[in-house]
């Protein structure tokens, strides 16, 4: 955070005006990183799969569809549809409802079914986004803004009220996941063992999915659909702190903030006056190799 305040077009401690702008970007990156990282913890516990994260399950892209539909209605149809967090929330919740209903087996959430449905919905959401982008070709600057935002770009145009709203929701979500930590530990075992420990798996999985979806929606409002944050941070935290979910939630939250702020520092440091590169580029460059490394134990089994 201190490094980000020092890095800019002119390096060093800035005046009060520039300091306010840099602080805004720090706050945006911090909240988005915390929300995505802890959302990944919830989804990985829900699916018992360390490869689960909001982007892969379609929650981030669903929230992005909601924001872009809202922007399309405001700019093209000239309709007053309220602040962007409403669209993100509706999009994430709609995706969540589809995944939840299609991923259940005999009334119980099926982890594998959720993962498959989420991957399919991610593709569908991407198609919807490209479809709407086609109709914005004649709107000056709008199409470029959409593509840049879709690559992960801190939205400095969000109002302070929106930032505070997302910040409060994120804090509540992180607190809830921390409170559910012991139950998530028990849910790591088989269903019968978890039930014998007094865990209501149906309620727990519903809470985890709802909380993770809301956290992902808030992050999309602030920074677009960033991939891999919810994958990298819980994995590193698990290596450093162990599998206990309470420490995992706190460690992932801290690492998420560090990762997104670090990506913003990199974007600013490489700026040559042509506009900041989307931070999603740097996170994907880091997250892709980490994802492949995590798959190393299963890659090549088909050839054995």
Beta strands, then each sheet from edge to edge (+ up, - down):
strand 1: 104-105
strand 2: 108-109
sheet 1: 1+ 2-
end
